Amino acid sequence: MACELNNYTKGACAENGGIEAMYVYSIADRTSYTVVDGQVATLVLANGTKAVTWTPDMESATAGEVTTRSRENNSVFQAQTALITFKDDSDVTVDIVNQVSRGFLGVIVKKAMADGSSQYRHLGLINGMTVETAEGVLGQLYEDLRGHTLNLVGKELTKAPSVLDTIIAEILVPIS
């Protein structure tokens, strides 16, 4: 429903949004990709490899990019970031943190739009993203904030391209 402006006040403007999921894969496993008109049209992973899905609580993930200029060499780049909090400290989560902390990652972010639809953006498409920090909290506020927080960073020359939704299903199944 569209927002209505009545007597200088907004009405009927309830919105929900946020990061619904992150699809993460190793850049080393990617064999090819194509970008057409600012949209990732194909993305192929090596045989036997696949992306993994992280589905955080809506309040537990953020992603973004900032156009940054370096005065030293007069360059412009996109500083891309993604942050996700896993609200548990299980051995499986610790293994995930250890595994992704060692390589360059491609991160496709699925974001919820106010109208109920979803959009996909690919962070780290060319250079990949790395884990800058991985914080593990064993217990805080009566165990409410225990878990692991991953802070991923990357630098690209162009803004994060959109991704066709059909690509997501393809990269989640290993090719044999």
Helices and strands as residue ranges (DSSP letters): E 4-6, E 9-11, E 18-26, G 27-29, E 30-36, E 39-45, E 52-54, G 58-60, E 61-70, E 75-86, H 91-100, E 105-112, E 118-123, E 130-137, E 147-156, E 162-163, H 165-171
